[in-house]
Structure formats: structure tokens, C-alpha cells
Amino acid sequence: MSSATMAQIKVDSRVYDFLHKTLPAGDEKAIQDADKSVFMDYFNDHVDTLTIYLGMATCGIGAGADSTFGRIRAVMSEANRDYRIVEVGCIGLCALEPLMDIQAPGKPRV
């Protein structure tokens, strides 16, 4: 993963600041490794089956995510596909809910 890709991700500045204050000053490798570990929590690059992420916060449920969840299950069962649904919380785009993104093995989330 390139640093350009990682730079596009928003990380809580309190976590970032904590890491940089507790790591040895001047140890660039330790800082880069810590940055990777924080950023990697935002990636799920190692899925082994089709993975569907569905916004299931209150805003998503209010916008019909429960129905979407049920429909995904029905369609995937009909297609006889292995899959996994990950219920995620709000990402701040409540007006666009229900939001879903999909990740196939070896592919980025879309």
C-alpha cells in the first residue's frame, strides 16, 4: 500500500498524536510502522470471501438498511454464493443511507 493511498484516510488526530508522542523521537521506522498499524485498521485487504459492508447505524436502519440487509441475503442465497455481511456504523453521510460497499478477495472495497 502506497503512502499516497494511506494519506487519503482520516484518522482521529488524538490517536495519531498519541502515537507520535509515545514513539522515540527521530525513529522514522518506528513512526512509519505505527502509522501503518493505525491505517491498517481502516483496511480489510485480506478477505477470503465476497464481503458486503452495510451501514446499519440508526440513520441507515431508518433509511431502510434492514430491508436492504434482507434483500442482500435473499439475492446471495439465490445466487448460491459464499459471502459475508459486515454491519458497519455511521460514516457521516446519513442523507445517502443505506450505504453499502463490496469487496471481493484480492480487490479493493468499492
Secondary structure, DSSP 8 states (H G I E B T S, - for coil): --HHHHHTS---HHHHHHHHHHS-TT-HHHHHHHHHHHHHTT--TT-SSEEEEEE-SHHHHHTTHHHHHHHHHHHHHHHT--EEEEEE---S-GGG-S-EEEE-TTS---
